[in-house]
Amino acid sequence: AVLVMAGTLQTVEFTFAVAVFAYTALALWTVLLYQLWAARERDREGRARAISEARKTFGPGSSATLAPPVQAVFGRSVNWQFRSVAVGATSLGLILSIVVFLIFPRELADLGRRDSSFGSPRAGFSEELQLLTNNGISDSQREVFTVSWSDAKRGDTMRFAEPLYLRGAVLTRYSPADIRWERAPRAMSVSVSTEKGVFRPLTQREIDERFQTYVQRVTMRSFASDVVFSAWAPIAIACDEERQFEFDPGTLLLRERRGGGAGRSSTYSVKVQPFASEGTVEALAGEPRPIDRVVTFPLESVVDFTRQLVQQRKIDVALPEGVDGSDTTSAELLWQRNRRVARSLSEWLQSPDFRYTTDLGDFVRISGEDPIYSFLARYRFGHCEYFASALVAMCQSLGIESRVVTGYIAIEYDEASSSYIVRDSNAHAWAEVRVGTYSW
């Protein structure tokens, strides 16, 4: 019973709840059987005492010592009565448990502070970002894939000067009800078919590949996905076999088309321009993305907190009168404001007031309080998903277009193989803020 109670306080798994209920029913059945046995034993002891007292009082040969033997209870309805009591008591316990749960709902963190074992640690990339407060990030060292980075013109394999941010999903809208960031609506995708070893451009428009163009070659190890992880900005793709891919001009994301071949590609190569000019991105994205003048965040608590923070830190978020991005000069002022505000908020999140950790055992969920607000106003510690969510939430609260991106960050370089090793623990989330007509 002690172990079951301890397990109940440590887990939120439904399967464990089923096991506990089965254990409770079995325990109740056992207790009832024990009561029957105990009653019979009490009767036997009472009979023995009565005989002993009769012998002392009337003598050994007296008829008063002839007590009838203890008989087990029997009859046509005894079993039915026993089972009905057991089933009724179990059902009553279940109903009471449901009532207690409805009155006092069990939230992930209203149960007191937990250690890092509370909640299932998540590992690897996910196209959805759900802020389950007590779920930490796994430090699994499983090798997911490797990335070789080379100059597209010379072909020399090299180590890039900066970490490689390999984009996999773009999330633009936060749902407070689900505590989750949702993916951006997919634009009209462009279909790209590859031949063995031949690069296929992602746009029909011409792109200058003479400068700052690299090739990233990805070799999958223990991860099969139709997502093509690529640095910003991909301009062409090649595969070791004939495959079909889809390119989303709105997010510059690549995905292997389902049914495009047997299984998933084990290797693919992508030409990228990490410092792509607006001309390159314009060729990839097509028509310029309209400026969103109605950017909001759906949580008033976060919006109010952001406004107060801006006042306290004296961050200039205002735009000159008449600036709405409708002309080149107006748009440039808008982009400068976005960059300035995002940088100020980012610096605040990187200040000593905040602490990065993958252990969320002390991140206690407060009923009725969103985790993003709890992170900003109460705890100020967490992993990359919380930092990225907080920055995007604050930017959107100020009417600035921004989004959360999930993928991998490649930082471990193996000199022997001249390639980056990407592990489960390299799964990452970061923020992108719009600072230009085609720039993020």
C-alpha positions in Angstrom: 0.0 0.0 0.0 2.9 2.4 0.8 4.5 1.6 -2.5 1.2 2.2 -4.4 0.7 5.5 -2.7 4.2 6.6 -3.4 3.8 5.6 -7.1 0.5 7.5 -7.3 2.1 10.7 -6.1 5.0 10.3 -8.6 3.2 9.6 -11.9 0.5 10.9 -14.1 0.4 7.9 -16.4 -3.1 6.6 -17.2 -1.9 3.1 -17.4 -0.6 3.3 -13.9 -4.1 4.6 -12.8 -5.6 1.5 -14.3 -3.1 -0.7 -12.5 -3.9 1.1 -9.2 -7.6 0.6 -9.7 -7.1 -3.1 -10.4 -5.0 -3.3 -7.3 -7.6 -1.5 -5.2 -10.3 -3.9 -6.3 -8.1 -6.9 -5.5 -7.2 -5.4 -2.2 -10.9 -4.9 -1.3 -11.7 -8.5 -2.3 -8.8 -9.7 -0.1 -9.9 -7.6 2.9 -13.5 -9.0 2.7 -12.2 -12.5 2.6 -9.9 -11.7 5.5 -12.9 -10.4 7.5 -14.8 -13.7 6.9 -11.8 -15.7 8.0 -11.3 -13.4 11.1 -15.0 -13.8 12.1 -14.7 -17.5 11.9 -11.5 -17.4 14.0 -13.2 -15.2 16.6 -16.1 -17.7 16.8 -13.7 -20.6 17.3 -11.8 -18.7 20.1 -15.1 -17.7 21.7 -16.3 -21.4 21.6 -13.0 -22.5 23.2 -13.3 -20.0 26.0 -16.9 -21.0 26.7 -16.0 -24.7 27.0 -13.0 -23.8 29.3 -15.2 -21.7 31.6 -18.0 -24.4 31.6 -15.4 -27.1 32.7 -14.2 -24.8 35.5 -17.7 -24.1 36.6 -19.6 -27.4 36.1 -16.8 -29.9 35.8 -15.4 -31.8 32.8 -18.3 -34.2 32.5 -21.1 -31.6 32.5 -23.3 -31.3 29.4 -22.6 -27.6 29.5 -19.2 -28.2 27.9 -20.8 -29.8 24.8 -20.8 -26.6 22.6 -21.6 -27.1 18.9 -18.7 -26.8 16.5 -18.2 -23.6 14.5 -19.8 -23.9 11.1 -18.9 -22.0 7.9 -21.6 -19.7 6.7 -23.4 -21.2 3.7 -26.5 -20.7 1.7 -27.9 -19.9 -1.8 -27.3 -16.1 -1.5 -24.0 -15.9 0.4 -21.7 -15.7 -2.6 -24.0 -13.2 -4.3 -24.0 -11.0 -1.1 -20.3 -11.2 -0.8 -19.7 -10.2 -4.5 -22.3 -7.4 -4.4 -20.6 -5.9 -1.4 -17.2 -6.1 -3.1 -18.4 -4.7 -6.4 -20.5 -2.0 -4.7 -17.6 -0.9 -2.5 -15.3 -0.7 -5.5 -17.8 1.2 -7.6 -18.4 3.6 -4.7 -14.7 4.2 -4.4 -14.4 4.9 -8.1 -17.3 7.4 -8.0 -15.8 9.1 -5.0 -12.4 9.3 -6.8 -14.0 10.9 -9.8 -15.9 13.4 -7.7 -12.7 14.3 -5.8 -10.8 14.7 -9.1 -13.5 17.0 -10.5 -13.4 19.1 -7.4 -9.6 19.1 -7.1 -8.3 18.5 -10.6 -4.8 17.1 -10.7 -2.6 19.5 -12.6 0.9 18.6 -13.6 2.5 20.8 -11.0 -0.2 21.5 -8.4 1.1 18.3 -6.7 4.0 20.0 -5.1 7.6 20.3 -6.3 9.0 17.4 -8.1 12.4 16.2 -9.0 13.7 15.8 -12.5 12.1 12.3 -12.8 8.6 13.8 -12.7 7.2 13.7 -16.2 8.7 12.0 -19.2 11.8 13.7 -20.6 11.4 14.5 -24.3 14.1 13.7 -26.7 14.7 14.8 -30.3 12.9 17.0 -32.8 9.2 17.7 -32.7 7.0 19.6 -35.1 4.8 20.6 -32.2 5.9 22.6 -29.2 3.8 22.0 -26.1 4.9 23.6 -22.8 4.3 20.7 -20.4 5.8 22.3 -17.4 7.5 19.4 -15.7 8.7 17.7 -18.9 12.5 18.3 -19.2 14.6 17.9 -22.2 16.5 14.6 -22.5 20.3 14.6 -22.7 20.2 11.5 -24.8 23.4 11.1 -26.8 21.9 9.0 -29.5 23.3 10.0 -32.9 20.5 11.3 -35.1 22.4 12.3 -38.2 25.7 13.7 -39.4 26.2 16.9 -41.5 29.2 17.6 -43.7 29.6 21.3 -44.6 31.5 22.3 -47.7 32.1 25.2 -50.0 29.8 24.9 -53.0 32.4 26.3 -55.4 35.6 24.6 -54.3 34.0 21.5 -52.7 36.3 21.7 -49.6 34.8 20.2 -46.5 35.1 22.7 -43.6 33.9 23.7 -40.2 31.5 26.7 -40.4 32.4 29.7 -38.3 29.0 29.6 -36.5 26.7 26.8 -35.1 24.5 25.4 -37.8 20.8 26.1 -37.1 19.0 23.4 -39.0 15.3 24.4 -39.4 12.6 21.8 -39.3 9.3 23.5 -38.3 7.9 27.0 -38.0 5.3 27.8 -35.3 3.4 31.1 -35.4 0.3 30.9 -33.3 0.0 30.1 -29.6 -3.0 28.2 -28.2 -3.5 28.9 -24.5 -6.1 26.2 -24.2 -3.7 23.5 -25.5 -0.6 25.3 -24.1 1.0 24.7 -27.5 2.5 26.6 -30.4 0.9 25.7 -33.7 2.5 25.4 -37.1 2.2 28.1 -39.7 -0.4 27.5 -42.4 1.3 26.0 -45.4 1.5 28.1 -48.5 1.2 26.7 -52.0 4.2 24.3 -52.0 6.6 23.8 -54.9 7.2 20.3 -56.0 10.8 19.3 -56.7 11.9 16.0 -58.2 15.5 14.9 -57.9 17.8 12.7 -59.9 20.8 10.8 -58.5 23.4 13.3 -57.5 21.9 16.3 -59.5 21.0 19.5 -57.7 17.5 20.7 -58.4 16.8 24.4 -57.8 13.9 25.3 -55.5 12.8 28.2 -57.7 12.8 28.9 -61.4 14.2 32.4 -60.9 17.9 32.8 -61.1 20.0 32.9 -57.9 23.6 34.1 -57.8 25.6 31.2 -56.3 29.0 32.8 -56.6 29.3 34.1 -53.1 28.5 32.6 -49.6 27.0 29.4 -51.0 27.6 26.1 -49.2 26.5 22.5 -49.4 25.3 20.6 -46.4 25.2 16.9 -46.8 23.0 15.1 -44.3 23.4 11.4 -43.5 20.6 9.9 -41.4 21.6 7.5 -38.6 18.8 6.6 -36.2 16.0 9.0 -37.3 13.5 8.6 -40.2 11.5 11.7 -41.0 10.1 13.4 -44.1 11.4 16.7 -42.7 14.5 18.0 -44.5 16.6 19.8 -42.0 18.3 22.8 -43.6 20.1 25.9 -42.7 18.8 29.3 -43.9 18.3 29.7 -46.8 18.0 26.5 -49.1 18.3 27.2 -52.8 18.7 23.6 -54.3 18.5 20.0 -53.2 20.0 16.7 -54.4 19.5 13.1 -53.4 21.3 9.8 -54.0 18.2 8.5 -55.7 15.1 9.7 -57.4 12.9 11.4 -54.9 10.1 14.0 -54.7 10.3 16.9 -52.3 8.0 19.8 -51.4 9.3 23.4 -50.8 7.2 25.9 -48.8 8.1 29.4 -50.1 6.4 31.0 -47.0 8.7 29.4 -44.5 11.6 28.1 -46.7 11.1 24.6 -45.3 11.6 21.4 -47.2 9.8 18.1 -46.8 10.0 14.8 -48.6 6.7 14.1 -50.3 4.9 11.0 -49.0 4.9 8.2 -51.5 7.9 9.7 -53.3 9.9 6.5 -52.8 10.4 3.4 -50.7 11.1 4.4 -47.1 12.9 7.7 -46.2 16.0 9.1 -47.8 19.1 8.1 -45.9 21.2 11.0 -47.4 20.4 14.3 -49.1 22.4 17.4 -49.9 21.1 21.0 -49.8 22.7 24.1 -51.2 22.3 26.9 -48.8 23.1 30.6 -48.4 23.3 31.3 -44.6 23.6 35.0 -45.3 21.1 35.1 -48.1 20.4 38.5 -49.6 16.8 39.8 -49.9 17.2 39.2 -53.6 17.8 35.5 -53.0 14.9 35.2 -50.5 12.7 37.1 -52.9 13.5 34.6 -55.7 12.6 31.7 -53.3 9.5 33.3 -51.6 8.0 35.0 -54.6 5.6 37.8 -53.9 6.6 39.8 -50.8 4.9 38.7 -47.6 2.3 41.4 -46.7 3.1 43.3 -43.4 0.8 42.0 -40.7 -0.6 45.0 -39.0 -2.7 43.0 -36.5 -0.1 41.0 -34.6 -1.4 40.1 -31.2 -0.8 37.5 -28.5 -3.8 35.7 -27.0 -2.9 36.1 -23.3 -3.7 39.4 -21.6 -1.4 38.5 -18.7 1.6 38.3 -21.0 0.6 41.4 -22.9 0.3 43.4 -19.6 3.6 42.1 -18.3 5.3 43.0 -21.6 4.0 46.6 -21.5 5.1 47.0 -17.9 8.5 45.6 -18.8 8.9 48.0 -21.7 8.1 50.9 -19.4 10.5 49.8 -16.7 13.4 49.2 -19.0 12.5 52.3 -21.1 12.5 50.4 -24.4 11.4 52.6 -27.3 8.6 50.6 -29.0 6.8 53.6 -30.6 6.7 54.3 -34.3 6.6 57.7 -35.8 3.1 58.9 -36.7 2.0 57.6 -40.1 4.5 54.7 -40.2 2.7 51.6 -41.3 5.1 50.0 -43.8 3.1 51.1 -46.8 6.1 52.7 -48.5 9.9 51.9 -48.6 10.9 54.6 -46.0 8.0 53.7 -43.7 8.8 50.0 -43.9 12.5 50.6 -43.1 11.5 52.4 -40.0 9.2 49.6 -39.0 12.0 47.0 -39.5 14.5 49.0 -37.5 12.0 49.2 -34.7 11.4 45.5 -34.8 15.1 44.7 -34.7 15.8 47.2 -31.9 12.9 46.0 -29.6 13.7 42.3 -30.2 17.3 42.8 -29.4 16.5 44.6 -26.2 14.1 41.9 -25.1 16.6 39.2 -26.0 19.3 40.9 -23.9 16.9 41.0 -21.0 16.2 37.2 -21.3 20.0 36.6 -21.4 20.6 38.6 -18.3 21.5 37.1 -14.9 17.8 37.3 -13.9 17.3 34.1 -16.0 18.8 30.7 -15.8 18.9 28.0 -18.5 18.2 24.5 -17.4 16.7 21.3 -18.7 15.6 20.2 -15.2 12.1 21.5 -14.7 11.3 19.7 -11.5 10.8 23.0 -9.7 8.7 24.5 -12.4 5.4 24.1 -10.5 2.2 24.7 -12.6 -0.1 27.2 -11.1 -3.8 26.6 -11.8 -5.1 29.2 -14.2 -1.7 30.6 -15.0 -0.1 30.0 -18.4 3.5 28.6 -18.3 4.8 31.4 -20.5 3.7 34.0 -17.9 5.0 31.8 -15.1 8.4 31.7 -16.8 8.5 35.4 -17.3 7.1 36.7 -14.0 7.6 33.9 -11.5 10.4 31.3 -12.2 12.7 32.7 -14.9 14.4 29.4 -15.5 13.8 26.8 -18.2 15.1 25.3 -21.5 15.2 26.7 -25.0 11.5 26.2 -25.6 10.6 28.6 -22.8 13.1 31.2 -23.8 12.0 31.1 -27.5 8.3 31.1 -26.5 8.9 34.1 -24.1 10.7 36.2 -26.7 8.1 35.5 -29.4 5.2 36.1 -27.0 6.6 39.5 -25.9 7.2 40.5 -29.5 3.7 39.5 -30.6 2.4 41.4 -27.6 4.0 44.5 -29.0 2.6 43.9 -32.5 5.9 42.6 -33.9 5.8 39.7 -36.3 7.7 36.8 -34.8 7.7 33.0 -34.7 9.2 30.0 -33.0 11.4 27.6 -35.0 12.2 24.1 -34.0 15.0 21.9 -35.4 18.5 21.0 -34.5 21.7 23.0 -33.7 24.9 21.4 -34.9 27.9 22.3 -32.7 29.8 19.0 -32.2 32.4 18.7 -35.0 34.3 15.5 -35.6 37.7 16.2 -37.1 38.2 12.6 -38.1 35.2 12.4 -40.3 35.1 16.2 -41.1 31.4 16.3 -40.2 29.1 17.5 -37.5 27.5 14.9 -35.3 23.9 15.8 -34.4 22.4 14.0 -31.4 19.0 13.9 -29.7 20.2 16.4 -27.2 20.9 18.9 -30.0 17.2 19.4 -30.7 16.6 23.1 -30.3 14.0 25.9 -30.4 14.7 29.5 -31.2 12.9 32.7 -32.2 12.7 34.5 -35.6 11.6 38.1 -35.7 10.7 39.8 -39.0 13.1 42.6 -39.7 12.7 43.1 -43.4 10.4 42.6 -46.4 12.1 39.2 -46.8 14.3 39.1 -43.7 13.9 37.3 -40.4 
